[in-house]
Structures are given as structure tokens and as C-alpha cells.
Amino acid sequence: MLVNILLLGWAWRRIFIKKSIALAASVIVIKYAIIGLMIFHLVQRSSFEVLGFILGLTSVILSLLMAAFIDHKKGLS
């Protein structure tokens, strides 16, 4: 995990110094690919509770949408 954080910090530092869109896009794509693989392997386990996972993921998505909506409303007023 420490290596992941260090690599992410290195990549973001390079993005802000050079303002490279390609590097930023590749970091985003690679991170989502890794998250997708982690979720895929997690779901394949027999001890995995699908209902709990779906409820937790739904609550995170709803929280993000509500935070974006509230932030957008503050920007309009």
C-alpha cells in the first residue's frame, strides 16, 4: 500500500509540474482498472456478501451525488 501511495504522489507531482493531460488520464484509467480488478476478485470469493456490498456501494454513490448537488446549489446562490 505504501508503494501505491508513493507512486500516486509521484504521478500527481509530475502532472502538476508539467500539466500533462495524458499522464493525468493514464493515472485515472489505471486506478479505475485496479479498482475494477479488486472488486472482481472480491466478488469471486465464496464468503462475499453481495447484498451488503451493493448497499454499501449505493450509499457511497448517493452520498457523492448529494454532496455534489449541495455544492452546486451553494455555487448558484
Phi, psi and omega in degrees: 000323180296321178297319179299315180294318179296316178294321178295317177298318178297316181294315181293324177299316178295324179296314183288329179288311185264349183053046182274115179289322181297318179294318179298316179295320180293323177297315180296315181296316181295318180297318179291327176294318179295317178298318178299316178295320179297317179294320179300313180292326178294319181292331181289342180291145181284337181271010183279131178265105184294316182298315178298320179296315181295318178297317179295316179295321178296319180294324177294315181296316179296321178296318178296318179295318179295318179296319178294319180296315180295317179296321179294320179296322178294324181290333181282332185268000000 
